[in-house]
Amino acid sequence: MSKAVATGKTIEEAVERGLTELKVNRDRVTVNVLEQPSRGFLGLIGVKAAKVELTLLPENTPFSAASSPSLPQQSTRESKQEVVGGVPRQDSGHPAEEAYQEAINFIVDVAKSMGLTVEVEIVHTKESTTLQISGPDLGLLIGRRGQTLDALQYLANIVANRYSDSFIRLVLDAENFRERRKKTLEELADRLAGRVVRTRKEVVLEPMSPQERKIIHSRLQDHRQVNTLSKGEDPNRRVVITLK
């Protein structure tokens, strides 16, 4: 085999795959970049991998820098600290660092398309990694009962996991919406549990996301007089509160 065509997320990754296929070192090939990588629209649609063609040099041909096209240098985003959406990225050695940064880039791009300027901060806790979004007029990004924020969280997780070797889960928050929503749902659970006890009739709540249903279940799990269960299929799955 004298030639190999390989692809990868970056040109360097594509070259390494080609070298592995040819089973040679870098100084034994010339490299022709066939396609530059592209992140596509919002990092999801139209993503294009880098493609390179590696050609073996004859055994007696000394390698010269002039014999192989120079590869693009690593982008600033990969080699230096960068501020994206107000968040400095540093090479901390965290295995998911690139995945987090790609998710941040995605969020900033979506917000920009909505006419919003946002900053995103990474907050690590024992339970989760949260991307805290800050900026003016975030109501549009949160949406009714957090539905837009939930959708953005779902897509940001897809983006992040494209750049991670192991599964990671990100939580998106804006203006402390998650905590405020949790308090609202807990108060709702207490109020509806009281209604079930008074009327002795079950109550069926509106459709909720798995995270919100979990809040209701957790709030009432130790209640002495009511039980909770879920019925239906997502996205129309609901919590039902019944008497024990």
C-alpha positions, 0 to 999 in steps of 0.5 A: 500500500503506497497511499492512504486516505484517512479522516478525523475530527482534526487534521492531526487526528486524520494524519495519525489514523493514516500513519497507523493504517500505513504502519509508518512514521510521519517522516515516511510520508507526504501529506495532502489535505483533501478537506478541512474540518468544519464544525457546521451550524451550531456544532450539529448540522453539517459537521464535516471531518478533516480528510487527508491523503498520505503518500509513502516516500521511496525508501531512499528519499530523504525527508524534507520539509519541502516535500510535504505540505505544511499542516495548519497549526493548532488553533488558538482554541486548542493550544492557548487559553481562550475566552469564549462567552466570557469563560476562560478556557485553560488546559487543566488536564481535565479529560472532559475539558474540550467537551465542556468547551464545545458545549459552551461554544454551542450555547453561545452560538444559539444565544447569538442566533436569538439576539442574546449575548451570554456568558457561561461558567462551568460549576463542578459539584459532586453531583453534577457539572452545571453550565451557568448562563448569565446575561440580559433578557434570559427569559427567552432562553429559559422559555415557558416553565424552562422548556427552551432551557431543557431543549438547549440542555439536551442538545448541549449534552449531545454536542459535549458527548461528541467530544468526550471518550466517556459519557458526561452529563451537563446541567444547564441553568440560567438566573438560578432557574433550576432552584426556583423551579424546584421550589415551585414544584415542591410547593405544588406537590405539598399543596396537591397532596393536601387536596388528595387527602381532603377530597380522597380523589387522585390528582393527575399533574400536567406532563413533565420532564423526567427531572421535574417528575423526580422532584415531585416523587422525592418530595412526597416519597415519605408522605404518610398518606399519599403515594406517587406514580408516573403514567403515560409515555414521554413527552406526555408522561405525568405524575399521579398522586393517590391515597395510600 
